[in-house]
């Protein structure tokens, strides 16, 4: 049957019907979600003959076995599947992973394989054998990467490295730094100089990038074991254009990313350069950081009241949860 409508009207109807499909198809290239998550001792259940630390094995202090390892993997998958966002590219920085084997198990042997994740990881000299890594999906293309080590008195410290990744989102270059600074386990005062050492090291790298290009797109993510107003983080952003988005955070059920006794702390943070939060290069970041804290990732704090992260272990006792930290994230949107 031949249509009686004019050709111009038919063409307009075709364009209107086609436009939503076109926009939806290309939406994945316009937004990037950047996540950081401390996975709390993501170890497999096998003893490692190359390091002395084997507490996460059937014979170790945690009595860690394959069943617990599988449950841990499922828990991490559930969190990442929910925090990574939909219809957008994703960068996920993680820490407290044992090796590339647990990464590959998580990314390629769980339903996360359907998200098309790849990863960048280097072994660190950490005494417990835990490292940092960066997961990424299509939409972010790595160009180069390297581990950055902290030295004191010309000797490499047995600590985690800082992971540096230079990549492209769309046509725009991003410099990403993934961190896990020394913990406060042996005391705040005793460990503070090492965290300041990491701060100085990272600052030297970001200052160099900004000296070359004042509008460089820099994203710094990590567990810093210090809060935004502590000396090490103030030192990092001092006399520079870096902005700590953790100073303006959003949450629903928590008051930080980690809890110790009755106090919440914001140890997990995201810092960006001015080009991102001022939208100087056609990439615009969130104005603040979001703490991912749905009720199912928390548990009741019977001793100190309120809620707390639903962690995997309490000391050496198995608790069966997700992590002792909560994930944090921002979004970066293409505006050009």
C-alpha positions in Angstrom: 0.0 0.0 0.0 1.4 3.3 -1.0 1.7 6.1 1.7 -0.2 9.3 1.1 2.1 11.3 3.4 4.6 13.8 1.9 8.2 12.6 1.7 9.4 15.3 4.0 7.0 14.2 6.8 8.0 10.5 6.3 11.7 11.5 6.6 11.0 13.5 9.8 9.2 10.5 11.4 12.1 8.2 10.6 14.6 10.6 12.2 12.5 11.0 15.3 12.2 7.2 15.7 15.9 6.7 15.1 17.3 9.3 17.5 16.7 7.6 20.9 18.4 4.5 19.7 21.4 6.4 18.5 21.7 8.4 21.8 21.5 5.3 23.9 24.1 3.4 21.9 26.6 6.2 22.3 25.9 7.1 25.9 28.6 4.7 27.1 31.3 7.0 25.7 30.1 10.1 27.5 30.5 9.1 31.1 33.2 7.5 33.2 32.6 6.2 36.7 35.8 6.1 38.8 35.6 3.8 41.9 38.0 2.9 44.7 37.5 -0.1 47.0 39.7 -1.6 49.7 38.9 -5.3 49.4 40.1 -6.3 52.9 42.6 -9.1 52.4 41.5 -10.7 49.1 43.6 -13.8 49.3 43.3 -17.2 47.6 43.5 -20.2 49.9 46.9 -21.5 48.8 50.2 -21.1 50.6 52.8 -18.9 48.8 56.3 -20.3 49.0 57.8 -17.0 47.9 56.7 -15.0 51.0 56.7 -15.7 54.7 53.2 -14.4 55.3 50.7 -17.3 54.8 48.0 -16.5 57.4 45.4 -16.8 54.7 45.7 -20.6 54.2 44.0 -23.6 55.8 47.0 -23.9 58.2 47.2 -20.2 58.8 45.8 -18.0 61.6 42.6 -17.2 59.6 42.0 -20.9 58.7 41.3 -19.6 55.2 40.0 -22.3 52.8 38.6 -22.4 49.3 35.0 -22.1 50.5 35.7 -18.9 52.2 37.7 -17.6 49.2 34.8 -18.4 46.9 32.3 -16.6 49.2 34.7 -13.6 49.4 34.9 -13.5 45.6 31.1 -13.6 45.3 30.8 -10.8 47.8 33.2 -8.6 46.0 31.5 -9.3 42.7 28.2 -8.3 44.2 29.6 -4.9 45.4 31.4 -4.1 42.1 28.4 -5.1 40.0 26.3 -2.6 41.9 28.8 0.3 42.3 30.2 0.3 38.7 27.2 2.0 37.2 25.2 1.3 34.0 25.7 2.5 30.5 29.1 4.1 31.3 32.8 3.2 31.1 34.3 2.2 34.5 37.6 2.5 36.3 38.0 0.6 39.6 41.0 1.0 41.7 41.4 -1.7 44.4 43.8 -2.6 47.1 44.6 -5.5 49.4 44.7 -8.1 46.6 47.2 -10.9 46.9 48.1 -11.5 43.2 47.0 -11.6 39.6 45.3 -15.0 40.2 42.6 -13.5 42.4 42.1 -10.7 40.0 41.6 -13.1 37.1 39.3 -15.2 39.2 37.1 -12.2 40.0 37.0 -10.6 36.6 36.8 -13.7 34.4 35.1 -16.4 36.4 32.2 -14.5 37.8 29.4 -12.6 36.0 31.8 -9.6 35.9 33.2 -11.2 32.8 30.1 -9.9 30.9 31.2 -6.3 31.7 34.4 -6.7 29.7 36.9 -5.8 32.4 40.6 -5.8 32.0 43.3 -4.9 34.6 46.7 -3.5 35.3 48.7 -4.9 38.2 52.3 -5.1 39.5 53.7 -7.2 42.3 54.8 -5.0 45.2 57.4 -5.7 47.9 54.8 -5.5 50.6 55.6 -7.9 53.5 52.1 -9.4 53.4 52.1 -9.6 49.6 49.1 -7.3 49.1 49.0 -5.0 46.1 47.0 -2.4 44.3 45.4 -2.7 40.8 43.2 -0.9 38.3 40.3 -2.5 36.6 38.9 -0.8 33.4 36.2 -1.4 30.8 35.9 -0.4 27.2 35.9 3.4 26.9 39.2 3.8 28.7 42.3 2.9 26.8 45.6 2.5 28.7 48.7 4.0 27.0 51.3 3.3 29.6 51.7 2.2 33.3 54.3 1.7 35.9 54.7 1.0 39.7 56.2 3.8 41.7 58.1 2.7 44.8 59.0 4.6 48.0 62.7 4.7 49.0 64.2 5.7 52.2 68.0 6.1 52.6 68.3 4.7 49.0 66.5 1.5 50.1 63.2 0.4 48.7 60.6 0.1 51.4 58.7 -3.2 51.8 55.4 -1.5 51.2 52.8 -1.2 48.5 53.7 0.7 45.4 51.7 3.6 43.9 50.2 2.5 40.5 50.4 5.0 37.7 48.3 4.6 34.6 48.2 7.0 31.7 45.2 6.4 29.4 42.6 7.9 27.1 38.9 8.4 27.7 37.4 9.4 24.4 40.1 11.7 23.0 41.2 13.1 26.4 44.2 11.9 28.3 43.8 10.9 32.0 46.6 10.4 34.5 45.4 7.9 37.2 47.3 7.1 40.5 46.1 4.2 42.7 47.3 4.3 46.3 47.4 2.3 49.5 49.5 4.1 52.1 50.9 2.5 55.2 48.3 1.7 57.8 48.1 3.0 61.4 48.2 -0.6 62.8 51.5 0.0 64.8 50.4 3.5 65.9 49.5 6.8 64.2 52.7 8.7 65.2 55.0 5.8 64.3 53.6 5.3 60.8 52.9 9.0 60.0 56.4 9.7 58.5 56.0 6.9 56.0 52.6 8.2 54.9 54.2 11.7 54.6 56.9 10.0 52.5 54.2 8.6 50.1 52.7 12.1 50.0 55.9 13.7 49.0 56.5 11.0 46.4 53.1 11.4 44.8 53.3 15.2 45.0 56.5 15.1 43.0 54.8 13.2 40.3 51.7 15.3 40.1 53.7 18.6 40.3 55.7 17.4 37.4 52.6 16.7 35.3 51.1 20.1 36.1 54.4 21.8 35.4 54.3 20.4 31.9 50.6 21.1 31.4 48.6 23.2 33.9 45.4 21.6 32.6 46.5 18.0 32.9 43.6 15.7 33.8 44.7 13.9 37.0 42.7 11.5 39.2 44.2 10.2 42.5 42.3 7.4 44.3 43.2 5.3 47.2 43.1 4.3 50.9 45.4 6.8 52.4 45.0 5.8 56.1 44.8 9.5 56.8 41.8 11.9 56.5 41.6 14.8 54.1 42.6 17.3 56.8 45.6 15.3 58.1 49.1 16.6 57.4 49.9 14.1 54.6 46.8 15.0 52.5 47.2 18.7 53.1 50.8 18.4 51.9 49.7 16.6 48.7 47.4 19.5 47.6 49.5 22.3 49.0 50.5 25.0 46.5 48.8 23.1 43.7 45.4 23.0 41.9 44.5 19.6 43.1 41.1 19.3 44.9 40.2 16.6 47.4 36.6 15.7 46.6 36.3 13.7 49.9 36.0 17.1 51.6 32.5 17.2 50.0 31.1 13.7 50.3 27.7 12.2 50.1 26.4 9.2 52.0 23.2 7.7 53.2 23.8 5.2 55.9 27.4 6.0 57.0 29.5 8.9 58.1 32.8 7.7 56.5 34.4 4.9 54.6 35.7 3.0 57.5 34.8 2.7 61.2 37.1 2.1 64.2 35.2 1.6 67.5 32.6 4.4 67.6 34.4 6.7 65.2 34.0 7.0 61.4 37.0 8.0 59.2 37.3 9.0 55.5 40.5 7.1 54.6 39.3 6.3 51.1 39.4 9.4 48.9 39.4 10.7 45.4 41.4 13.8 44.4 41.2 15.5 41.0 43.0 18.3 39.2 41.4 21.7 38.5 40.9 20.9 34.8 38.4 18.2 35.8 36.4 20.0 38.5 36.4 23.3 36.5 35.7 21.6 33.2 38.7 23.2 31.4 39.3 20.4 28.9 35.8 19.2 28.1 35.8 16.7 30.9 33.8 17.5 34.1 34.1 15.6 37.3 31.6 15.4 40.2 31.8 18.2 42.7 32.1 15.8 45.5 32.7 12.1 46.3 30.0 9.5 46.9 30.3 6.8 49.5 28.6 3.6 48.4 26.8 2.4 51.5 23.5 0.5 50.8 22.2 -1.2 53.9 23.2 -4.7 52.7 26.9 -3.8 52.8 26.6 -2.8 56.5 25.8 -4.6 59.7 24.6 -3.5 63.1 27.3 -2.3 65.5 26.1 -4.0 68.7 29.0 -2.6 70.8 29.3 1.0 69.6 25.7 1.4 68.2 24.6 2.5 64.7 26.0 0.7 61.7 29.4 -0.4 60.5 30.9 -2.0 57.3 30.0 -5.7 57.1 33.6 -7.0 57.1 35.0 -10.4 56.2 37.0 -11.0 59.5 37.0 -9.7 63.0 40.5 -10.3 64.0 41.1 -14.0 63.2 37.4 -14.7 63.5 35.5 -15.2 60.2 32.6 -12.9 59.9 31.5 -13.6 56.3 31.0 -10.1 55.1 32.3 -7.9 52.3 35.0 -5.6 53.5 36.0 -3.4 56.5 35.9 -0.4 54.0 33.2 1.1 51.9 33.7 1.9 48.2 33.8 5.5 47.0 33.2 6.9 43.6 32.9 10.0 41.3 31.8 10.5 37.7 33.5 12.2 34.9 31.3 13.4 32.0 32.4 14.5 28.5 31.1 18.0 27.8 32.9 18.9 24.6 
